[in-house]
């Protein structure tokens, strides 16, 4: 039951982030929408899978995957933002 709620909340975060990526026009707003929702959404999904699995060897794999996600996603988001800044992509004020 708790695992289903966590997985459902994670999917909700991912869907909201996807809508944000489609809705915003500039790079920085899209990064904000995707970076936060991906970390939260995929983290909740992985935690839900760990809870659903119970105590097994697969929990270690899921935990390592969660750690990898939490370490690499901010670095990738920062790299994309820095690349957009260097290429002088401006931030827009409008939303589709």
Biopython code that builds the backbone (N, CA, C, O; Angstrom):
import numpy as np
from Bio.PDB.StructureBuilder import StructureBuilder

atoms = [
    (1, "UNK", "N", (0.819, -1.198, 0.000)),
    (1, "UNK", "CA", (0.000, 0.000, 0.000)),
    (1, "UNK", "C", (0.861, 1.258, 0.000)),
    (1, "UNK", "O", (0.649, 2.158, -0.813)),
    (2, "UNK", "N", (1.833, 1.324, 0.912)),
    (2, "UNK", "CA", (2.704, 2.499, 0.969)),
    (2, "UNK", "C", (3.543, 2.589, -0.297)),
    (2, "UNK", "O", (3.783, 3.680, -0.814)),
    (3, "UNK", "N", (3.989, 1.434, -0.797)),
    (3, "UNK", "CA", (4.801, 1.451, -2.013)),
    (3, "UNK", "C", (3.996, 1.960, -3.204)),
    (3, "UNK", "O", (4.531, 2.672, -4.055)),
    (4, "UNK", "N", (2.721, 1.602, -3.271)),
    (4, "UNK", "CA", (1.876, 2.083, -4.364)),
    (4, "UNK", "C", (1.712, 3.599, -4.314)),
    (4, "UNK", "O", (1.715, 4.263, -5.351)),
    (5, "UNK", "N", (1.569, 4.139, -3.117)),
    (5, "UNK", "CA", (1.442, 5.596, -2.962)),
    (5, "UNK", "C", (2.734, 6.285, -3.390)),
    (5, "UNK", "O", (2.694, 7.297, -4.091)),
    (6, "UNK", "N", (3.880, 5.743, -2.972)),
    (6, "UNK", "CA", (5.163, 6.345, -3.339)),
    (6, "UNK", "C", (5.390, 6.296, -4.847)),
    (6, "UNK", "O", (5.833, 7.278, -5.443)),
    (7, "UNK", "N", (5.090, 5.164, -5.459)),
    (7, "UNK", "CA", (5.258, 5.038, -6.908)),
    (7, "UNK", "C", (4.293, 5.971, -7.633)),
    (7, "UNK", "O", (4.669, 6.604, -8.620)),
    (8, "UNK", "N", (3.058, 6.061, -7.156)),
    (8, "UNK", "CA", (2.084, 6.977, -7.764)),
    (8, "UNK", "C", (2.508, 8.429, -7.657)),
    (8, "UNK", "O", (2.376, 9.188, -8.617)),
    (9, "UNK", "N", (3.021, 8.825, -6.489)),
    (9, "UNK", "CA", (3.519, 10.199, -6.331)),
    (9, "UNK", "C", (4.717, 10.458, -7.239)),
    (9, "UNK", "O", (4.850, 11.539, -7.812)),
    (10, "UNK", "N", (5.582, 9.464, -7.364)),
    (10, "UNK", "CA", (6.726, 9.603, -8.259)),
    (10, "UNK", "C", (6.302, 9.788, -9.702)),
    (10, "UNK", "O", (6.851, 10.627, -10.417)),
    (11, "UNK", "N", (5.322, 9.004, -10.129)),
    (11, "UNK", "CA", (4.807, 9.155, -11.495)),
    (11, "UNK", "C", (4.158, 10.520, -11.692)),
    (11, "UNK", "O", (4.279, 11.121, -12.760)),
    (12, "UNK", "N", (3.473, 11.006, -10.671)),
    (12, "UNK", "CA", (2.860, 12.329, -10.746)),
    (12, "UNK", "C", (3.925, 13.415, -10.924)),
    (12, "UNK", "O", (3.755, 14.322, -11.739)),
    (13, "UNK", "N", (5.017, 13.324, -10.169)),
    (13, "UNK", "CA", (6.111, 14.285, -10.320)),
    (13, "UNK", "C", (6.697, 14.243, -11.729)),
    (13, "UNK", "O", (6.974, 15.287, -12.319)),
    (14, "UNK", "N", (6.887, 13.042, -12.267)),
    (14, "UNK", "CA", (7.461, 12.911, -13.606)),
    (14, "UNK", "C", (6.524, 13.503, -14.655)),
    (14, "UNK", "O", (6.980, 14.186, -15.572)),
    (15, "UNK", "N", (5.229, 13.252, -14.533)),
    (15, "UNK", "CA", (4.259, 13.802, -15.492)),
    (15, "UNK", "C", (4.218, 15.325, -15.406)),
    (15, "UNK", "O", (4.178, 16.001, -16.434)),
    (16, "UNK", "N", (4.229, 15.870, -14.193)),
    (16, "UNK", "CA", (4.223, 17.330, -14.030)),
    (16, "UNK", "C", (5.494, 17.932, -14.616)),
    (16, "UNK", "O", (5.441, 18.988, -15.247)),
    (17, "UNK", "N", (6.628, 17.282, -14.418)),
    (17, "UNK", "CA", (7.878, 17.759, -15.006)),
    (17, "UNK", "C", (7.850, 17.725, -16.524)),
    (17, "UNK", "O", (8.364, 18.631, -17.181)),
    (18, "UNK", "N", (7.253, 16.683, -17.081)),
    (18, "UNK", "CA", (7.135, 16.587, -18.536)),
    (18, "UNK", "C", (6.248, 17.697, -19.082)),
    (18, "UNK", "O", (6.556, 18.283, -20.120)),
    (19, "UNK", "N", (5.165, 17.986, -18.403)),
    (19, "UNK", "CA", (4.298, 19.097, -18.821)),
    (19, "UNK", "C", (5.066, 20.410, -18.743)),
    (19, "UNK", "O", (4.921, 21.262, -19.620)),
    (20, "UNK", "N", (5.878, 20.585, -17.709)),
    (20, "UNK", "CA", (6.690, 21.793, -17.582)),
    (20, "UNK", "C", (7.690, 21.934, -18.711)),
    (20, "UNK", "O", (7.907, 23.037, -19.212)),
    (21, "UNK", "N", (8.304, 20.828, -19.119)),
    (21, "UNK", "CA", (9.253, 20.875, -20.233)),
    (21, "UNK", "C", (8.543, 21.299, -21.509)),
    (21, "UNK", "O", (9.086, 22.083, -22.288)),
    (22, "UNK", "N", (7.344, 20.793, -21.731)),
    (22, "UNK", "CA", (6.605, 21.144, -22.943)),
    (22, "UNK", "C", (6.049, 22.557, -22.892)),
    (22, "UNK", "O", (5.906, 23.204, -23.929)),
    (23, "UNK", "N", (5.738, 23.036, -21.710)),
    (23, "UNK", "CA", (5.074, 24.333, -21.575)),
    (23, "UNK", "C", (6.039, 25.518, -21.606)),
    (23, "UNK", "O", (5.745, 26.534, -22.236)),
    (24, "UNK", "N", (7.173, 25.400, -20.942)),
    (24, "UNK", "CA", (8.113, 26.518, -20.884)),
    (24, "UNK", "C", (8.925, 26.602, -22.164)),
    (24, "UNK", "O", (9.176, 25.594, -22.824)),
    (25, "UNK", "N", (9.337, 27.836, -22.510)),
    (25, "UNK", "CA", (10.054, 28.043, -23.759)),
    (25, "UNK", "C", (11.557, 28.155, -23.597)),
    (25, "UNK", "O", (12.302, 27.706, -24.468)),
    (26, "UNK", "N", (12.019, 28.739, -22.509)),
    (26, "UNK", "CA", (13.462, 28.948, -22.408)),
    (26, "UNK", "C", (14.141, 27.784, -21.686)),
    (26, "UNK", "O", (13.514, 27.006, -20.967)),
    (27, "UNK", "N", (15.444, 27.704, -21.911)),
    (27, "UNK", "CA", (16.233, 26.582, -21.414)),
    (27, "UNK", "C", (16.210, 26.501, -19.894)),
    (27, "UNK", "O", (16.080, 25.413, -19.332)),
    (28, "UNK", "N", (16.333, 27.631, -19.233)),
    (28, "UNK", "CA", (16.465, 27.634, -17.778)),
    (28, "UNK", "C", (15.174, 27.198, -17.079)),
    (28, "UNK", "O", (15.220, 26.483, -16.078)),
    (29, "UNK", "N", (14.050, 27.620, -17.597)),
    (29, "UNK", "CA", (12.773, 27.181, -17.018)),
    (29, "UNK", "C", (12.556, 25.691, -17.241)),
    (29, "UNK", "O", (12.046, 24.991, -16.366)),
    (30, "UNK", "N", (12.943, 25.214, -18.411)),
    (30, "UNK", "CA", (12.821, 23.786, -18.690)),
    (30, "UNK", "C", (13.727, 22.961, -17.783)),
    (30, "UNK", "O", (13.350, 21.886, -17.316)),
    (31, "UNK", "N", (14.926, 23.481, -17.544)),
    (31, "UNK", "CA", (15.833, 22.778, -16.639)),
    (31, "UNK", "C", (15.285, 22.733, -15.223)),
    (31, "UNK", "O", (15.414, 21.723, -14.532)),
    (32, "UNK", "N", (14.677, 23.822, -14.796)),
    (32, "UNK", "CA", (14.080, 23.852, -13.457)),
    (32, "UNK", "C", (12.956, 22.819, -13.355)),
    (32, "UNK", "O", (12.858, 22.082, -12.374)),
    (33, "UNK", "N", (12.114, 22.782, -14.383)),
    (33, "UNK", "CA", (10.993, 21.841, -14.370)),
    (33, "UNK", "C", (11.480, 20.394, -14.403)),
    (33, "UNK", "O", (10.961, 19.542, -13.682)),
    (34, "UNK", "N", (12.466, 20.127, -15.233)),
    (34, "UNK", "CA", (12.922, 18.741, -15.362)),
    (34, "UNK", "C", (13.836, 18.313, -14.224)),
    (34, "UNK", "O", (13.741, 17.179, -13.755)),
    (35, "UNK", "N", (14.713, 19.189, -13.774)),
    (35, "UNK", "CA", (15.673, 18.807, -12.741)),
    (35, "UNK", "C", (15.027, 18.454, -11.426)),
    (35, "UNK", "O", (15.350, 17.429, -10.825)),
    (36, "UNK", "N", (14.129, 19.283, -10.978)),
    (36, "UNK", "CA", (13.473, 19.044, -9.689)),
    (36, "UNK", "C", (12.533, 17.846, -9.772)),
    (36, "UNK", "O", (12.532, 16.987, -8.889)),
    (37, "UNK", "N", (11.740, 17.792, -10.829)),
    (37, "UNK", "CA", (10.751, 16.714, -10.909)),
    (37, "UNK", "C", (11.400, 15.360, -11.166)),
    (37, "UNK", "O", (10.908, 14.343, -10.678)),
    (38, "UNK", "N", (12.490, 15.327, -11.918)),
    (38, "UNK", "CA", (13.161, 14.049, -12.150)),
    (38, "UNK", "C", (13.763, 13.495, -10.867)),
    (38, "UNK", "O", (13.612, 12.312, -10.564)),
    (39, "UNK", "N", (14.439, 14.345, -10.120)),
    (39, "UNK", "CA", (15.014, 13.877, -8.856)),
    (39, "UNK", "C", (13.935, 13.388, -7.906)),
    (39, "UNK", "O", (14.045, 12.304, -7.335)),
    (40, "UNK", "N", (12.900, 14.182, -7.740)),
    (40, "UNK", "CA", (11.833, 13.808, -6.809)),
    (40, "UNK", "C", (11.056, 12.601, -7.329)),
    (40, "UNK", "O", (10.809, 11.651, -6.585)),
    (41, "UNK", "N", (10.674, 12.637, -8.596)),
    (41, "UNK", "CA", (9.850, 11.575, -9.158)),
    (41, "UNK", "C", (10.549, 10.231, -9.207)),
    (41, "UNK", "O", (10.022, 9.231, -8.717)),
    (42, "UNK", "N", (11.734, 10.206, -9.796)),
    (42, "UNK", "CA", (12.443, 8.934, -9.887)),
    (42, "UNK", "C", (12.909, 8.450, -8.519)),
    (42, "UNK", "O", (12.971, 7.246, -8.269)),
    (43, "UNK", "N", (13.234, 9.386, -7.637)),
    (43, "UNK", "CA", (13.587, 8.995, -6.271)),
    (43, "UNK", "C", (12.430, 8.325, -5.559)),
    (43, "UNK", "O", (12.605, 7.292, -4.913)),
    (44, "UNK", "N", (11.243, 8.912, -5.674)),
    (44, "UNK", "CA", (10.066, 8.305, -5.039)),
    (44, "UNK", "C", (9.725, 6.949, -5.656)),
    (44, "UNK", "O", (9.323, 6.024, -4.949)),
    (45, "UNK", "N", (9.884, 6.836, -6.964)),
    (45, "UNK", "CA", (9.613, 5.554, -7.619)),
    (45, "UNK", "C", (10.578, 4.487, -7.115)),
    (45, "UNK", "O", (10.166, 3.369, -6.804)),
    (46, "UNK", "N", (11.864, 4.832, -7.033)),
    (46, "UNK", "CA", (12.842, 3.849, -6.556)),
    (46, "UNK", "C", (12.624, 3.497, -5.086)),
    (46, "UNK", "O", (12.765, 2.335, -4.705)),
    (47, "UNK", "N", (12.285, 4.475, -4.264)),
    (47, "UNK", "CA", (11.992, 4.184, -2.853)),
    (47, "UNK", "C", (10.747, 3.298, -2.745)),
    (47, "UNK", "O", (10.699, 2.385, -1.922)),
    (48, "UNK", "N", (9.748, 3.574, -3.580)),
    (48, "UNK", "CA", (8.557, 2.723, -3.598)),
    (48, "UNK", "C", (8.874, 1.291, -3.997)),
    (48, "UNK", "O", (8.302, 0.349, -3.450)),
    (49, "UNK", "N", (9.791, 1.126, -4.953)),
    (49, "UNK", "CA", (10.188, -0.226, -5.348)),
    (49, "UNK", "C", (10.975, -0.925, -4.243)),
    (49, "UNK", "O", (10.836, -2.132, -4.045)),
    (50, "UNK", "N", (11.801, -0.166, -3.524)),
    (50, "UNK", "CA", (12.537, -0.749, -2.400)),
    (50, "UNK", "C", (11.563, -1.213, -1.317)),
    (50, "UNK", "O", (11.720, -2.300, -0.762)),
    (51, "UNK", "N", (10.559, -0.387, -1.018)),
    (51, "UNK", "CA", (9.566, -0.755, 0.000)),
    (51, "UNK", "C", (8.759, -1.965, -0.458)),
    (51, "UNK", "O", (8.461, -2.851, 0.343)),
    (52, "UNK", "N", (8.408, -2.008, -1.728)),
    (52, "UNK", "CA", (7.605, -3.119, -2.249)),
    (52, "UNK", "C", (8.388, -4.430, -2.232)),
    (52, "UNK", "O", (7.826, -5.492, -1.963)),
    (53, "UNK", "N", (9.690, -4.352, -2.520)),
    (53, "UNK", "CA", (10.522, -5.552, -2.592)),
    (53, "UNK", "C", (10.739, -6.214, -1.251)),
    (53, "UNK", "O", (10.971, -7.421, -1.187)),
    (54, "UNK", "N", (10.670, -5.458, -0.195)),
    (54, "UNK", "CA", (11.017, -6.020, 1.107)),
    (54, "UNK", "C", (12.532, -6.052, 1.250)),
    (54, "UNK", "O", (13.234, -5.303, 0.571)),
    (55, "UNK", "N", (13.032, -6.896, 2.110)),
    (55, "UNK", "CA", (14.466, -6.985, 2.347)),
    (55, "UNK", "C", (15.058, -8.056, 1.441)),
    (55, "UNK", "O", (14.871, -9.249, 1.678)),
    (56, "UNK", "N", (15.774, -7.629, 0.402)),
    (56, "UNK", "CA", (16.387, -8.572, -0.526)),
    (56, "UNK", "C", (17.655, -7.957, -1.103)),
    (56, "UNK", "O", (17.997, -6.811, -0.814)),
    (57, "UNK", "N", (18.334, -8.734, -1.913)),
    (57, "UNK", "CA", (19.563, -8.233, -2.534)),
    (57, "UNK", "C", (19.261, -7.189, -3.608)),
    (57, "UNK", "O", (20.130, -6.391, -3.959)),
    (58, "UNK", "N", (18.051, -7.192, -4.123)),
    (58, "UNK", "CA", (17.674, -6.190, -5.117)),
    (58, "UNK", "C", (17.591, -4.797, -4.512)),
    (58, "UNK", "O", (17.741, -3.801, -5.219)),
    (59, "UNK", "N", (17.354, -4.723, -3.207)),
    (59, "UNK", "CA", (17.300, -3.415, -2.541)),
    (59, "UNK", "C", (18.633, -2.692, -2.628)),
    (59, "UNK", "O", (18.672, -1.469, -2.762)),
    (60, "UNK", "N", (19.720, -3.438, -2.552)),
    (60, "UNK", "CA", (21.044, -2.827, -2.673)),
    (60, "UNK", "C", (21.224, -2.224, -4.060)),
    (60, "UNK", "O", (21.751, -1.120, -4.201)),
    (61, "UNK", "N", (20.790, -2.947, -5.071)),
    (61, "UNK", "CA", (20.892, -2.440, -6.444)),
    (61, "UNK", "C", (20.030, -1.194, -6.633)),
    (61, "UNK", "O", (20.469, -0.217, -7.240)),
    (62, "UNK", "N", (18.814, -1.231, -6.118)),
    (62, "UNK", "CA", (17.934, -0.068, -6.225)),
    (62, "UNK", "C", (18.473, 1.112, -5.426)),
    (62, "UNK", "O", (18.358, 2.260, -5.857)),
    (63, "UNK", "N", (19.061, 0.836, -4.267)),
    (63, "UNK", "CA", (19.664, 1.897, -3.466)),
    (63, "UNK", "C", (20.852, 2.530, -4.167)),
    (63, "UNK", "O", (21.019, 3.749, -4.133)),
    (64, "UNK", "N", (21.681, 1.709, -4.802)),
    (64, "UNK", "CA", (22.814, 2.252, -5.558)),
    (64, "UNK", "C", (22.338, 3.059, -6.760)),
    (64, "UNK", "O", (22.926, 4.086, -7.099)),
    (65, "UNK", "N", (21.282, 2.594, -7.396)),
    (65, "UNK", "CA", (20.705, 3.342, -8.510)),
    (65, "UNK", "C", (20.156, 4.685, -8.043)),
    (65, "UNK", "O", (20.309, 5.694, -8.732)),
    (66, "UNK", "N", (19.522, 4.699, -6.881)),
    (66, "UNK", "CA", (19.013, 5.942, -6.301)),
    (66, "UNK", "C", (20.161, 6.890, -5.975)),
    (66, "UNK", "O", (20.072, 8.086, -6.253)),
    (67, "UNK", "N", (21.227, 6.374, -5.395)),
    (67, "UNK", "CA", (22.398, 7.196, -5.086)),
    (67, "UNK", "C", (23.018, 7.759, -6.359)),
    (67, "UNK", "O", (23.384, 8.933, -6.405)),
    (68, "UNK", "N", (23.139, 6.929, -7.388)),
    (68, "UNK", "CA", (23.679, 7.386, -8.666)),
    (68, "UNK", "C", (22.811, 8.484, -9.265)),
    (68, "UNK", "O", (23.329, 9.469, -9.790)),
    (69, "UNK", "N", (21.509, 8.322, -9.189)),
    (69, "UNK", "CA", (20.577, 9.327, -9.695)),
    (69, "UNK", "C", (20.735, 10.643, -8.943)),
    (69, "UNK", "O", (20.795, 11.710, -9.554)),
    (70, "UNK", "N", (20.802, 10.564, -7.622)),
    (70, "UNK", "CA", (20.900, 11.780, -6.815)),
    (70, "UNK", "C", (22.238, 12.492, -6.996)),
    (70, "UNK", "O", (22.325, 13.701, -6.784)),
    (71, "UNK", "N", (23.269, 11.765, -7.383)),
    (71, "UNK", "CA", (24.573, 12.387, -7.603)),
    (71, "UNK", "C", (24.735, 12.944, -9.015)),
    (71, "UNK", "O", (25.343, 13.999, -9.195)),
    (72, "UNK", "N", (24.203, 12.251, -10.013)),
    (72, "UNK", "CA", (24.454, 12.661, -11.396)),
    (72, "UNK", "C", (23.445, 13.660, -11.948)),
    (72, "UNK", "O", (23.813, 14.495, -12.774)),
    (73, "UNK", "N", (22.199, 13.604, -11.525)),
    (73, "UNK", "CA", (21.188, 14.500, -12.090)),
    (73, "UNK", "C", (21.509, 15.978, -11.863)),
    (73, "UNK", "O", (21.388, 16.755, -12.810)),
    (74, "UNK", "N", (21.909, 16.410, -10.673)),
    (74, "UNK", "CA", (22.271, 17.825, -10.513)),
    (74, "UNK", "C", (23.497, 18.227, -11.330)),
    (74, "UNK", "O", (23.573, 19.352, -11.824)),
    (75, "UNK", "N", (24.449, 17.318, -11.472)),
    (75, "UNK", "CA", (25.645, 17.625, -12.259)),
    (75, "UNK", "C", (25.280, 17.809, -13.726)),
    (75, "UNK", "O", (25.769, 18.731, -14.378)),
    (76, "UNK", "N", (24.434, 16.947, -14.241)),
    (76, "UNK", "CA", (24.008, 17.049, -15.635)),
    (76, "UNK", "C", (23.191, 18.318, -15.856)),
    (76, "UNK", "O", (23.379, 19.007, -16.859)),
    (77, "UNK", "N", (22.294, 18.631, -14.936)),
    (77, "UNK", "CA", (21.496, 19.850, -15.049)),
    (77, "UNK", "C", (22.388, 21.082, -15.038)),
    (77, "UNK", "O", (22.171, 22.011, -15.816)),
    (78, "UNK", "N", (23.387, 21.101, -14.168)),
    (78, "UNK", "CA", (24.318, 22.228, -14.112)),
    (78, "UNK", "C", (25.128, 22.334, -15.403)),
    (78, "UNK", "O", (25.368, 23.438, -15.891)),
    (79, "UNK", "N", (25.545, 21.214, -15.954)),
    (79, "UNK", "CA", (26.316, 21.227, -17.197)),
    (79, "UNK", "C", (25.500, 21.790, -18.353)),
    (79, "UNK", "O", (26.017, 22.561, -19.161)),
    (80, "UNK", "N", (24.246, 21.414, -18.434)),
    (80, "UNK", "CA", (23.380, 21.938, -19.494)),
    (80, "UNK", "C", (23.150, 23.428, -19.304)),
    (80, "UNK", "O", (23.171, 24.184, -20.276)),
    (81, "UNK", "N", (22.931, 23.864, -18.065)),
    (81, "UNK", "CA", (22.724, 25.291, -17.796)),
    (81, "UNK", "C", (23.979, 26.094, -18.122)),
    (81, "UNK", "O", (23.884, 27.183, -18.688)),
    (82, "UNK", "N", (25.138, 25.577, -17.777)),
    (82, "UNK", "CA", (26.386, 26.282, -18.081)),
    (82, "UNK", "C", (26.605, 26.364, -19.583)),
    (82, "UNK", "O", (27.047, 27.395, -20.090)),
    (83, "UNK", "N", (26.303, 25.296, -20.295)),
    (83, "UNK", "CA", (26.426, 25.303, -21.748)),
    (83, "UNK", "C", (25.484, 26.326, -22.372)),
    (83, "UNK", "O", (25.868, 27.029, -23.307)),
    (84, "UNK", "N", (24.265, 26.416, -21.870)),
    (84, "UNK", "CA", (23.312, 27.410, -22.385)),
    (84, "UNK", "C", (23.790, 28.823, -22.078)),
    (84, "UNK", "O", (23.616, 29.725, -22.897)),
    (85, "UNK", "N", (24.388, 29.026, -20.912)),
    (85, "UNK", "CA", (24.901, 30.346, -20.544)),
    (85, "UNK", "C", (26.074, 30.735, -21.433)),
    (85, "UNK", "O", (26.157, 31.877, -21.884)),
    (86, "UNK", "N", (26.974, 29.801, -21.687)),
    (86, "UNK", "CA", (28.136, 30.085, -22.530)),
    (86, "UNK", "C", (27.695, 30.397, -23.953)),
    (86, "UNK", "O", (28.282, 31.259, -24.607)),
    (87, "UNK", "N", (26.682, 29.717, -24.433)),
    (87, "UNK", "CA", (26.175, 29.975, -25.786)),
    (87, "UNK", "C", (25.227, 31.165, -25.832)),
    (87, "UNK", "O", (24.683, 31.495, -26.886)),
    (88, "UNK", "N", (25.032, 31.806, -24.684)),
    (88, "UNK", "CA", (24.240, 33.026, -24.558)),
    (88, "UNK", "C", (22.768, 32.824, -24.923)),
    (88, "UNK", "O", (22.163, 33.664, -25.588)),
    (89, "UNK", "N", (22.206, 31.708, -24.484)),
    (89, "UNK", "CA", (20.764, 31.512, -24.623)),
    (89, "UNK", "C", (20.086, 32.317, -23.531)),
    (89, "UNK", "O", (20.309, 32.072, -22.345)),
    (90, "UNK", "N", (19.270, 33.264, -23.917)),
    (90, "UNK", "CA", (18.608, 34.121, -22.939)),
    (90, "UNK", "C", (17.407, 33.454, -22.317)),
    (90, "UNK", "O", (16.860, 32.487, -22.847)),
    (91, "UNK", "N", (17.012, 33.984, -21.195)),
    (91, "UNK", "CA", (15.810, 33.494, -20.521)),
    (91, "UNK", "C", (14.619, 34.281, -21.037)),
    (91, "UNK", "O", (14.641, 35.512, -21.055)),
    (92, "UNK", "N", (13.587, 33.577, -21.452)),
    (92, "UNK", "CA", (12.385, 34.236, -21.943)),
    (92, "UNK", "C", (11.363, 34.402, -20.847)),
    (92, "UNK", "O", (11.371, 33.670, -19.857)),
    (93, "UNK", "N", (10.485, 35.365, -21.025)),
    (93, "UNK", "CA", (9.451, 35.622, -20.026)),
    (93, "UNK", "C", (8.124, 34.961, -20.369)),
    (93, "UNK", "O", (7.211, 34.924, -19.545)),
    (94, "UNK", "N", (8.021, 34.449, -21.571)),
    (94, "UNK", "CA", (6.714, 33.966, -22.015)),
    (94, "UNK", "C", (6.588, 32.461, -21.829)),
    (94, "UNK", "O", (7.572, 31.722, -21.792)),
    (95, "UNK", "N", (5.343, 32.046, -21.717)),
    (95, "UNK", "CA", (5.001, 30.648, -21.540)),
    (95, "UNK", "C", (3.996, 30.293, -22.617)),
    (95, "UNK", "O", (3.116, 31.091, -22.939)),
    (96, "UNK", "N", (4.121, 29.114, -23.170)),
    (96, "UNK", "CA", (3.183, 28.688, -24.210)),
    (96, "UNK", "C", (1.819, 28.449, -23.636)),
    (96, "UNK", "O", (0.897, 28.084, -24.366)),
]
sb = StructureBuilder()
sb.init_structure("model")
sb.init_model(0)
sb.init_chain("A")
sb.init_seg("    ")
for serial, (resi, resn, name, xyz) in enumerate(atoms, 1):
    if name == "N":
        sb.init_residue(resn, " ", resi, " ")
    sb.init_atom(name, np.array(xyz, "f"), 0.0, 1.0, " ", f" {name:<3s}", serial, name[0])
structure = sb.get_structure()
